Structures are given as C-alpha cells and as structure tokens.
C-alpha cells in the first residue's frame, strides 16, 4: 500500500498497559467511525505495514485504545510509539454537497461566477492560517484562491468543477 492511496488517521501517542496496548490519537471530527476497525497501516520506517487489531475502544473522545496482534509487551509497544496511522482512501466516509476532502478536488476546474473557468486546481496549501486552492491557468500562471465558505458556491463532482463567487480583483491581480 502506498501513502498516496491512503489518508492520515492519527498517531500512536503512548502506551496504555504493560500488555502492549497503545493509545492512538485520532485526527478526526468523528472518532466513533473508526472504533471497530480490523486493521490499520502503520508508517514503520517509511513503510506502510498492516497491523491487525485484537480489540479497540474509544478512550477520552480523541483516542482509540488498541491491542494489536503480536504487540504483547511494553517493549513491543515502545517500537511503534510516535508512528503515524493510515487507512485506504476507500474507507473515507462519502461527503456530499459542498463538503469535500482536499485530495478529491485536485484536478477539478475552478470557476468564478463572474469570470467563468479560470484554471485547474493542482494542489491545496493548508500550511497557512487559511487553506488555499493552488490553481494553474494556461499551464503557466499560478493563482492562489482562499478556501472560504462564503466564496464557495458549489462542488460539482459530476463535472469535476469547483464553482466560486470571488471578490472582484482577486483573480485579476494574478493576470
């Protein structure tokens, strides 16, 4: 399994018991969706390794208490502390309406209600305070468009298009 085919779910945060149990911090708004999984992929030495669960249960809202197969001691658990956890993209819950996963709109055209289609979304920059669509126009010009709910009109999955109502001048300043 490749990381490109997966999404980040969380991180093995700490040991829970002397029998190898660990607590996984779940980076999600809906931790209950991941309570009864059979397995996860653990990023172990830059390889995604499947780890199978004997049991799991939610712990203090954002954590999943897990007993993995073949992790039977504190020493075994120490080896995986700090490792990131991934799941296949196919396990993401489907979103509808104007909710979307960042990876899902890569390659979509971006359209302004006033200007029409002005480029293609090539990536999402979420390292700033406000996430940005990184858009390429005519394979040359990079345009950064703030991902603000008030600007977003529609996610048109059928036509692979993000429709926005952007303030006048925002796109034009790049042209």
FENRAWO-V568391 format. One record per residue. N is the residue number from 1. RES is the residue in one letter. SS is DSSP state (H for helix, E for strand, - for the rest). Layout:
n->N res->RES ss->SS
n->N res->RES ss->SS
This chain:
n->1 res->X ss->-
n->2 res->X ss->-
n->3 res->X ss->H
n->4 res->X ss->H
n->5 res->X ss->H
n->6 res->X ss->E
n->7 res->X ss->E
n->8 res->X ss->E
n->9 res->X ss->E
n->10 res->X ss->E
n->11 res->X ss->E
n->12 res->X ss->E
n->13 res->X ss->E
n->14 res->X ss->E
n->15 res->X ss->E
n->16 res->X ss->-
n->17 res->X ss->-
n->18 res->X ss->-
n->19 res->X ss->-
n->20 res->X ss->-
n->21 res->X ss->-
n->22 res->X ss->E
n->23 res->X ss->E
n->24 res->X ss->E
n->25 res->X ss->E
n->26 res->X ss->E
n->27 res->X ss->-
n->28 res->X ss->-
n->29 res->X ss->-
n->30 res->X ss->-
n->31 res->X ss->H
n->32 res->X ss->H
n->33 res->X ss->H
n->34 res->X ss->H
n->35 res->X ss->-
n->36 res->X ss->-
n->37 res->X ss->-
n->38 res->X ss->-
n->39 res->X ss->E
n->40 res->X ss->E
n->41 res->X ss->E
n->42 res->X ss->E
n->43 res->X ss->E
n->44 res->X ss->E
n->45 res->X ss->-
n->46 res->X ss->-
n->47 res->X ss->E
n->48 res->X ss->E
n->49 res->X ss->E
n->50 res->X ss->E
n->51 res->X ss->E
n->52 res->X ss->E
n->53 res->X ss->E
n->54 res->X ss->E
n->55 res->X ss->E
n->56 res->X ss->E
n->57 res->X ss->E
n->58 res->X ss->E
n->59 res->X ss->E
n->60 res->X ss->-
n->61 res->X ss->-
n->62 res->X ss->-
n->63 res->X ss->E
n->64 res->X ss->E
n->65 res->X ss->E
n->66 res->X ss->E
n->67 res->X ss->E
n->68 res->X ss->E
n->69 res->X ss->-
n->70 res->X ss->-
n->71 res->X ss->-
n->72 res->X ss->-
n->73 res->X ss->-
n->74 res->X ss->H
n->75 res->X ss->H
n->76 res->X ss->H
n->77 res->X ss->H
n->78 res->X ss->H
n->79 res->X ss->H
n->80 res->X ss->H
n->81 res->X ss->-
n->82 res->X ss->-
n->83 res->X ss->-
n->84 res->X ss->E
n->85 res->X ss->E
n->86 res->X ss->E
n->87 res->X ss->E
n->88 res->X ss->E
n->89 res->X ss->H
n->90 res->X ss->H
n->91 res->X ss->H
n->92 res->X ss->-
n->93 res->X ss->-
n->94 res->X ss->-
n->95 res->X ss->-
n->96 res->X ss->-
n->97 res->X ss->-
n->98 res->X ss->-
n->99 res->X ss->-
n->100 res->X ss->-
n->101 res->X ss->-
n->102 res->X ss->H
n->103 res->X ss->H
n->104 res->X ss->H
n->105 res->X ss->H
n->106 res->X ss->-
n->107 res->X ss->-
n->108 res->X ss->-
n->109 res->X ss->E
n->110 res->X ss->E
n->111 res->X ss->E
n->112 res->X ss->E
n->113 res->X ss->-
n->114 res->X ss->-
n->115 res->X ss->-
n->116 res->X ss->E
n->117 res->X ss->E
n->118 res->X ss->E
n->119 res->X ss->E
n->120 res->X ss->E
n->121 res->X ss->E
n->122 res->X ss->E
n->123 res->X ss->E
n->124 res->X ss->E
n->125 res->X ss->E
n->126 res->X ss->-
n->127 res->X ss->-
n->128 res->X ss->-
n->129 res->X ss->-
n->130 res->X ss->-
n->131 res->X ss->-
n->132 res->X ss->E
n->133 res->X ss->E
n->134 res->X ss->E
n->135 res->X ss->E
n->136 res->X ss->E
n->137 res->X ss->E
n->138 res->X ss->-
n->139 res->X ss->-
n->140 res->X ss->-
n->141 res->X ss->E
n->142 res->X ss->E
n->143 res->X ss->E
n->144 res->X ss->E
n->145 res->X ss->E
n->146 res->X ss->E
n->147 res->X ss->-
n->148 res->X ss->-
n->149 res->X ss->-
n->150 res->X ss->-
n->151 res->X ss->-
n->152 res->X ss->E
n->153 res->X ss->E
n->154 res->X ss->E
n->155 res->X ss->E
n->156 res->X ss->E
n->157 res->X ss->-
n->158 res->X ss->-
n->159 res->X ss->-
n->160 res->X ss->-
n->161 res->X ss->E
n->162 res->X ss->E
n->163 res->X ss->E
n->164 res->X ss->E
n->165 res->X ss->-
n->166 res->X ss->-
n->167 res->X ss->-
n->168 res->X ss->-
n->169 res->X ss->-
n->170 res->X ss->-
n->171 res->X ss->-
n->172 res->X ss->H
n->173 res->X ss->H
n->174 res->X ss->H
n->175 res->X ss->-
